[in-house]
Amino acid sequence: MRTDDLDLSREHEDPLGDDLPPLVVDRQRIVHSAAFRRLQYKTQVFVALESDHYRTRLTHTLEVAHLARCLAEALGLNAELAEVVALAHDLGHPPFGHAGEQALNECAQDHGGFEHNMHALRVVEYLEHPYPTFRGLNLTRCVRECLAKHTTRYDRPGPHSLQDGRPPPLEGQVAALADRLAYGLHDLQDGVYAELVEPKQLQGLELWRSAYDGPARPAGHAWRARLRPAIDRMQSMLIEDTVAETRRRLAEHGGGRGADAERASVETVALSARMEERVRELEAFLLDHVYRHEQLVQMDSQARRVIAAVFNAYVERPQLMPPRFAGRVAEQGVQRVAADYVAGMTDRFCSLEHARLFDLRTDT
């Protein structure tokens, strides 16, 4: 894989030096981080505690990493970089999915707000600190740049020193598109398993019709045996379309991944116009039939209440946080430190902490 035009420098002198290839080091540090391990108990769409079969933030991350690697390899890009970026892209997610993020953003609105993409950078640049000589994971500049510029429907990057007005490296664009596509495909499957989506409803989706080879109105749950093959075919179509469209765009900017392609003012890794319409149709369907379903709305509402209550309790009484967090309040402000602490929680720990905090408040 090519690395000659990637910035593999680090901010700090590194204890590993040149013992391992730079992106191997980055991958190792991400998957060994506490933030990565906690993703297994953080909600993707369906609350992680509700069932062992729905996607979690960790399984979503693994699916994005796989899809990013497939796309990068098909395009002849640095698949290792695309995978590393995908593995790190959600390290900043708080508990309870996007409902948790919205609540935390509202709580911290007057103190910089909260956006999980920017918080992922805070995690890898500051909050994780396994090495005594510097804070953060000391990841390569190209990985951090991709994270700083990660843009999807749910990711709107904020100000950062690595923002320069240009799109991210091609591998970062691959990871961002893989994130979007993985969302649609696995949320469709989880929506079916949660019985929020019926097969007859899917017949209105062009992408589904082109991949599903079973009866339109099957009896009972027998049709589920055809679900995974259909989603696999959808993924293959999306990969093929992305590769073809991206190659077409690269040809317009010098015929490869060189300087002209990297300096393009618009993102180069993309779906064709026709496939973009199909994916947007799927996303609109999921919004109406899954994300806005009464079952999820109720869970989201409860999650927002828990997050807000826990955050406000820490702001009121910073000493309730562990000393390593409470000790930063004077320097960084109680709202930012409370946001850091809450964002790192799993769904389970946040719920337990809510119960503990309010039991304490009742007793005092």
N, C-alpha and C positions, 0 to 999 in steps of 0.2 A: 504494500500500500504506500502511496506517495505521501511524504511528509515534508518535502523540500520547501513548499510554499506556505507552511503552517507555522505560526509563532508558538513554539514549544517552551518558551522561557517561563521562569517562575519568579514570583516576587521576592522570595527569600532563598538564601543558600540552603540547599536541601540535604538532610541526613543520608538519603539514599544515593545522592550524587548521580553517577552514570551506571549504577548497578543494574538497573532495569530500563527498558525503553520508556520514554516519558508517559505515553498514554496507558501503558500497562500499570505504571505507578498510580496514575489518576484513577483508573478503574478499581484498583485494589483499595485505594483510600475511600472511594465512594461506597463500595459494597461493605467495607468494614466499619463504616461510620455508624454511630448510634442513631442518627437521623434516618438512615436507610433502613435499619432494623425496625424502627418504629412504624414504618409505612405499612407493615403487615397488619396493624391494628387501627388503621385510619380508613375512614369511609371513602369509597369512590363515588357511588351514587346511592346504593342501598347501605344502610348502617351496618357496619361490619359485625356487630353483635347479633344481628337479626338472623343470620344464616352463615354456615361455613362455605356455601357454594357460590355466593356472589363475589364479584371482583372487589378487591381491596385496593388501596392506593399502591401497594407493593406489586400485586399481580398486574395492575394496569401498567406500572412502570416496566415490568418485564416484557409485557406484550409490545409496548412502544419500542423498547430496545431491540426486540427481535425484528419488528417491522422496519425500524430505521436501518438496521444492518442489512436486511434484504434489499431495501431501496438503494442504499449506498453501494453495495456490491454490484447491483445491476447497472448502476450508473458509472462504475469505475472510480468511485470516490473513496475516501479513507473511511472504511466501514467501522474501524475501531473508534475513531473520533465520533462518528454519528451515534454509535452505541453508548459511549461514555457520556455524551451529552444527554441522551435519553435516560440513562440510569440516574442522572443527577437532577433532571428537570423538575421533579416534584418534591425535592427534599424540604422545601419550605412550606408545604401544605399543612394547615392546622387540622385538628380533629373535625369530624362531621362534614367533610367535603366542602362544597362551595357555600353551603349555608353557614358553616363555621367561619369561612373566610369573610363572608359578607358581614357577619356579626362582629368579627374582630376588626374589620375595617371601620365599621361604624363606631366602635368603642374608641379606636385610636384616631378618629378623623381629625381632631384638632392637634394632633401630634405626629403628623406625617402619614397617617392611615396605615393600612396593611395590604400588601399585594404579595401573593405567595411566590410569584416568580422572582421578585426582588428579594424576598426573604430567603429563597434558595441560595442566592449569592451571599447573603449575610451568614447563612449556615456554613457554607464552604470557605468563606473568607474570614469569619470571626468566631462564630458560636462553637463550631467543632474545634477542639484544640488538643489533639493527642500528642503533640510534640512540644517539649518544654521551651524551645527557642523562638517559637512564633505561634500566633493564633491562626486558626483555619487549617485547611488541608493543603495549602500551597499548590493548588492545581495549575496546570499550564494556562497560559494566557488565552490560547485559542478555545479551550473548553469554557473558560469564564466569559469570554466574549459571546459565545453561542448562548450561554445562559442569560447574559445581560440583554440579549436581543430576541429571546424566545417569545414568539408572538403567535397566538391562536385566538379562538373565540373567547377563551377564559384567561388568556395571558396578555396583559398590556404592560410591557416593560416601563419602569420608571427611570428617573435620572441615574446615571452611573458613569464613572470615568471611562468605561469601555463603550459607551454610546457615542457614535460619531456620525449618525444620520444615514449610514449605509446599512443594507441588509446584512445578516450574519453570514459567516462562511457557508459554503454550500452544504456541508455536513450538518450545520446547525439548522438550515432550512429543511433538510431531510428529517431531522428529529422533530421539528415543529409540525410538519405535515403528517408524520407517523403518529404523533400525539393525537392530532385531530381525527385521523382515520381509525385509529384503535378505539377511540371514544365511541364513535358511531357503531362500529361492529360489535364491540362487547356489550355496550348498553342495550343494543337490540336483543342480544342473546339473554342478558339478565332480565330484560323486560318480559320476554317470553316465559322464562322460568318463574318469574314472580306473578305470572298470569295477568299481567297488565296489558298484554298484546295478544291478539288472536290472529290466526293465519289469514282469515278473510280480510282483516284490516291491512295486511301487508301487500295485498294484490294491487293496491293503488300506487305502489312504489316501483318505479322503472328499474332501479338497481336490483331490487328483490326479484322481480319477475324475470330478469335476465339470468338469475343464478339459481332459482328454486325450480326443481323438476318434479315436484309432487302435485297432488290434487289441490285445487284452490280451496276446497271446503272439506278437509279430511275429518274423519270422525275421531272423537276423543283426543288422546295425546300421542297417537301413533305418528303424527307428522313430525314430532320432535326428533325422530331418528334422521330426518332429512335436514334439520336445522344447521348442524355444524358443517356438513358438506356444502350447503348453500352459502354460509358465511365464508368458508374457505374460498369458494369460487368468487365471491364478491371481493375478497382481499386480493386474489390473483388479478382480477380485472383492474382493480385500483392501482396495483403495482405496475402492471403493463401500461396503463394509461399515463401514470406519472412519469415513467421512464421515457415514453415516446414524447410527451409534451416537454419534459425537461431537456431532452436532447435537441428538440426543435429550438427551444429558447437559447440553449448554449450555442447552437450554430449561429444565432443572430449576434452573439457577443464573442466572436473570435474562435468559435468551434471547439471550445473545451473549457477546462476549469481555470484557465489562466487569468491574467490580470483584468482583461476586458470583462470576463464573466463575473469576477469577484467585485468589480467596481460598478456593476449594473445597478441602476437606481431602483429597479423593481426586483422582487424576488424571482429567482430563476426556477426553483424547484416547485412545480405546481401541477395541478390537474388540468386537463383540457377543458374548454368551455362547456362541452356537452357533459362530461363527467362531473364537473363542478355543479351543474344543475341537479344531477342525480344525487350527489352527496348532500346538497342543501335541502333537497326534498326529504331525504332520510332524517336530517337533523331537525327539520320542522316537525316531522312526524314524531320523533322522540320527545321533542319539547311538549307537544300536545298530549301524547299518550303515556309518557313515562315521567318526565321531570315535573310536570304539572299535575300528575295524578294525586288524588286526595291523600292516598297512603304516604307518598313521599312529602307532600306539603306539610302534613302533620308532623312527620319526623323532623323535617327541617325547622319547623317552628319551635319544637322542643329543643333542638340543638342550639338554635340562636339564643334561647333563654338561658340555657346552661352556660354557654360561652360568655355571655354578657355578665351573668351573675358572678362567675369565677373571676373574670377580668376585674370587675369593679371591686370585688373583695380584696384583691391584691393591691389595687390602687389605694384603697382606704387604709389597708394595713400591710405594707410591704414586708414586714417581718414574717408574714405567713408563707412567703416564698423561701426556698432553700437559701442558705447564706451566700452561695456563689452567685445567685441572682440578686438578692437583696443588697449585696455589697456593691453593686453597680449602679444603684438608684441615684446616688448623689451626683455621679458623673453623667449618666445617660438619661435620666428622667424616669419616673416610676411607670409612666404609660408605655414607653418603649421596652423597658425591662419586662413588664407584665405581658406585653405582646409576645416577646421572645419566649417567655416561659410557657404561656398558653399554647402558642403555635407548635411547640415541641411535643405536646401531649398526644397520647393516643385517645381514641374515643373512650375506651374503658377507664383509663386513668383520669380523664377529665370528668367523667361521670362520678367516679369514686371521690375525686377531689371536691366536686360540688357537694356531695353528701357530707364529706368531712368538714368542709368550711362552714357549712350552714348548721351542722351539729355544734361546731365550736361556737358559732355566733349565738346559738340558742343558749348555750351554757354560760356565756360570759355576760 
